[in-house]
Amino acid sequence: MTGEPGRITAVLGPTNTGKTHYAIERMLAHRTGIIGLPLRLLAREVYDRIVALRGPAACALVTGEERIVGARATWWVCTVEAMPQGMGTDFVAIDEIQLCADPDRGHVFTDRLLNMRGLHETLFMGSDTMRPAIAHLVPRAQFARRERFSDLTYTGPKKISRMPGRTAIVGFSVENVYTIAELLRRQKGGAAVVMGALSPRTRNAQVEMYQNGDVDYLVATDAIGMGLNLDIKHVAFSATAKFDGRRIRPLMPHELAQIAGRAGRYMQPGTFGVTGEASPLDEDIVDAIQNHRFKPIDRLSWRNDRLDFGTPDALIASLEAPSPERSLTRGREADDLSALKTLNALEAVAVRLRDARDTRLLWDVCRIPDFQGISHAEHANLLQRIFAFLHDDGRVDTDWFARQVKRIDKTHGDIDALSKRLAYIRTWTYVAQRKGWVDDAAHWREATRAVEDRLSDALHQALTNRFVDRRTSVLLRRLKMKEGLLAEIDDKGQVRVEGEVLGRLEGFRFHQTGTTSPDEAKTVRQAATQALRPEFHLRADRFYNAPDTEMDFTEQGGLMWGDQAVGKLVKGSEPLKPAVEPFVDEDAGPEVQQKVARRLQHFVDRKVNAAFEPLLGMAKDEALTGLARGFAFRLMESFGILPRGDVAQEVRDLDQDARGQLRRHGVRFGQFTIFQPLLLKPAPTRLRLVLWALDRGLDEFPEAPPPGLVTLPATEMPAGYYAMAGYRAAGARAIRIDMLERLADLLRPADSRAGFEATPDMLSITGMTLEQFADLMGGLGYNAERAERPKVRAAEPPKKALPAAPEEAPTDMAADAAPSEPAETPSETHDAPGEEKLADRSGTEAPAGSAEEIAASAADAAREVEAEAPPAAPEGEPETEAFYTFTWAPKRQSRGPRREGGERQGNRPPRKGKPKGKAAGKPDGGKPRGGQTFEAKPKRGTKIDPDNPFAALAALKDK
C-alpha cells in the first residue's frame, strides 16, 4: 500500500445525508483538490455548482468525453476513471465508494481507494456497508457516520395512474423506461426521462423540466441512485431485477436502498414502493431499507495496477495476475482486456507490435469505451483502424476523422436514431480528448462537442415531444399553483387557456379536443371550467337579452342561437306547449342553466303563439259553446288541420250556428279537409311538423316541403305526415289541400255519373299533365278511362286564358287559393253517400304559396302540358289526341283508400257475399270490390249529403 501522509476520513451513511455537499465544502477549503464521481452526469452537476461558487477559470471538468480546464484550474471534478494520476493536490475525494464491489467497474474504485491520496486530506463517501473493507485495507482511516435527514417509508404497490405528484418511476431498460413515460403522458400529462446514456446537456434539460414543474413525474434508470439530487417525494420500482450485461439478476437490498433513498430531500420525508409488474418487496428487505441495515461488503473487485508493457502477452498476464489479498477478487473480464486479447490475435496488429511503446499504445486504444454498444467484433475493427492510424502516422487521419463526425452531425430522426448518433459522437469526442491523437485537437474537441450539443438538444426535444403533453402539463402546473387562468375565445369559438388550445365553445357547451385519456380529459375540463366560468355568465346575459330574431329552431327540434346549438324542444304537457332542454355544461353552474332555459322557453312560447294565433285565439274564445267548442278542441289536437273523412259524423252534427262560430275564426269546411287557411303558411307549417313529430315521439323528424309547391311526389312517410304538411296524398303525388278544395269546386258541377273530361282550369290549378291529373283523380276516388280521338283543329284555336290572381291579391296566400264561402252552401248543409270514402286520404301540411306563386305554378303546368303534347302528325295521316273520361267510383267503405303508412280508413267491416249489379263507370260491367253497390241517384226519402258533387244536380232532377 502507498504511504498515507494526510488525514483519511470515510464519511459513510445512507442517501440524503449531505455527504457530497460536505465533500465540496471540504475541497473548496483547500488550495487545490480533486473529486472523483461515479457518473458523467453527476460530475457535470458538481462542476456546475463549483463554477457558480468560484467561477469557471478556477475549475476543471474531466470525463472520458469532455475536458474543460480553466485558465488557473485548482479544483478538478472528474469521473473516477478519468481522474489524473500523480497531481499531488491537497484534497482528494472519492464518491460512492461502495462501487468497489461492482463486478464491471469495481477495480477502478478499488484502485482509487488503495492508491489516491490528498496531501492534506482524503475523503471516501458512500454506504456504511464499506466500513469493514475500508478498515481492513486502509487502517489509518477514520470513520464518520451520517444519519439520514428525513424518514423513508415503504408504501407498497400502487398503480401508475394513482401515482402522487413528484414521483420517480425506475426502470432497468430503455424499452421499459419509454413504455412507462408514454403511459404517463397519456394519463398524467407527461414525464421527464433520465438515463445514464444521455448526454449531460440532454439530462440537464430533462431534469430542469421536472424541477420547474412542467411535468410532475420522472422516469429513470438506476442512474438516479448515484447522487443526483432531485425534488422527489416518492420512488416506485417498476421492476426489482435488471440485466447486468451478462444475466438478469435481482437487485441487492443495498442497491434498492441506493435508488429508493432518492425520495425525500433534506428534511422532507420520502416514500418508496413498487408499481407495474414488480412484486411487493419482502418485509426483511423493507426493514433493511428503512433502517439502513445491510450485509457488509467483504469482497472488492480488483485488477493489478502494476502493468508489464514488454509484450502484449506480458501485459495480458499482468492484467490477470491474482490479488495479494483475500478480500480483493478479480472481477469480470473488462471490455478493455477483452479488446486487447482480440486485437493481439490479429495479424495486422501483431506485425506492428515491436516494443513496449507499441504495446502501451495498443493498450490505450483498447481502453476506448464501447459507447456505441455495437458487437464486440465491430468494436474491435474500429479499434484496429484507429491503432493503425496512430502507429503508422502518429495521428488519426484528419479526413477520415472528419467524415466520421460529419456522418453523425444530423439532427433529424426519432429518439432511437438520435440516441445512436449521440453514442457514436462520444467515441470521437473521446478520441479528440486524447493528447496527440488528432491534429488540431482544440478544433476537434470544440467540433465534436458542438455536434454533441446539437444532438443533445434534438434528443431533448424529441423526448419532450413524445413523452410530454405540454398543454396538459402546463395546465396542471397552473391549477396546482391555484392561479387564475387566462382564457381567450376567437371568432370561431376556439378556446385557448394560457396559450394552449383546449377545444371549442359552442353555445354554452365546451367541446375539448385532442385528449387521449380520461385523466387528460379531466385536467383539460378542469382548466377550461376555471377559465370559462366568467365567459359562461357573460354569454348567458347576452343570450337572455338577445332578440328573438337571433334565434331559430331546426326541423329536427334543435334550438339555435345564431349558428350555435343552445337547446332542443322536448315534449310538453300539451301538443302546442312544448318544453325546452338547454344545452349547458354542468360546470357553468345552475344560474346559467336556468337563465338559458327561461330565455329559450320565452322564445318557443312566442313562436308558437305567433304561428298558431288563429288556432289559439279560437281555443280562448268563450263564445264557442257546445259542439262548436268540442270541434275546436279536435282542431287544437290536430294542429289546425283535420281530414274530413276522420270527422265526418262530427261535421254532420254541427248546425249552421256552430259552423258560423267556427268560420268566424277562419275555419274552412272543405270537401276533403277542415282547416284554417292561415295555418298553411310556411312558418306555421314548419313549426307544426316539428311539434307533431315531437308529440308522436318520432326518432327522426320529417322535413317540411319547399314553399310554393302545388303538388309533390308522394313518397313513403310516417302516417299523418301529409296532412300536417298541408297536403293530401292522391295517387303518385300529393296536392296541397287549399288547391284541392279549389279543384273540388270545379268538380262539383261535373256529371260524374255519365263521365266528364278534365278542363284546362282543372289542369291549371293542379299544374299537372293530363296523365298526372288522371292519376290524381284515381287517388281521389274517380275512375279514369283513357281513349283517343281525332284532333279537331280550328282555324285559329283560341288560347285558354290561365286563371289570373285577383286585382287585389290578399296577403294570405291560402285565402287567395281558397275563395270565400257563403254563409251556407250545399256542400255544408247536406250529406252525400260515399263522402267518407271520397275524402278519406289524409296528407300532411306544406306551406301554401302566394297568389303570384300559384299563377306561376299554373303557367308552368300549362307549358308542361303544351311541351308534352304530341307533335303534329305528318301530312296525310289523321291527327289524334288522348283524353280521359272520369266517373265517380269510390272504393268500398270497409276497404277505403289507404292512409299514409298503409292504414285503411272506414270503420265498417267488409260485407260478405258476391257483389250485385254493375259497377258504375266500368266498361266491362265489373262490380266494385267489397260487394257494395252504388247508385248515381239516391233513393227517395234518403238524406242527401250536401258535400256530394252530385247533390245539386240530383235535387234539380227530383224537382
ABEGO torsion letter per residue (X at the ends): XBBBABBBBBBBEBBGAGAAAAAAAAAAABABBBBBBABAAAAAAAAAAAAAAAEAAABBBBBAABBBBBABBABBBBBAAABBBGAGBABBBBBGAAAAABAAAAAAAAAAAAABBBAABBBBBEBAAAAAAAAAABAABBBBBBBBABBBBBAEBBBAAABBBGBBBBBABAAAAAAAAAAAAAAAGEBBBBBAABBAAAAAAAAAAAAAGABABBBBBAAAABGBBBBBABBBBABABBBAGABBBBBBAAAAAAAAAABEBEABBBBBBBBEABBBBBAAAAAAAAAGBBBBBABBBBBBABBBAABAAAAAAAAABBBABAABBBBBBBAAAAAAAAAAABAAAAAABABAAAAAAAAAAAABBBAAGBBAAAAAAAAAAAAAAAAAAGBBBAAAAAAAAAAABBABEBAAAAAAAAAAAAAAAAAAABBGABBGAAAAAAAAAAAAAAAAAAAAAAAAAAABBAAAAAAAAAAAAGBBBBBBBBAAGBBBBGGBBAEBBBEABBBBBGBABAAAAAAAAAAAAAAAAAAAAAAAAAAAABBAAABBBBAAGBBBBEABBAEBBBBBABAABBBBBBBBBAAAEAAAAAAAAAAAAAAAAAAAAAAAAAAAAAAABAABBEAAAAAAAAAAAAGGBBBAAAAAAAAAABBAAAAAAAAAAGBBBBAABBBBAAAABAAAAAAAAAAAAAAAGBABBBBBBBBGBABBBBBBBBBGAAAAAGBBBBEABBBBAAAAAAAAAAAAABBAAAEBBBBAAAAAAAGBBAAAAAAAAAAAGBBBBBBBBBBBBBABBBBBBBBBBBABBBABAAAAABBBBBABBAAAABBBBGAAAAAABBBBBBBBBBAAAAAAAAAAAAAAAAAABBBBBBBGBBBBBBBBBBBBBBBBAABBBBBBGGBBBEABBBBBEBBBEBBBGBAAGBBBBGGBBBBABBBBGBBBBAABAAAAAAAAAAX
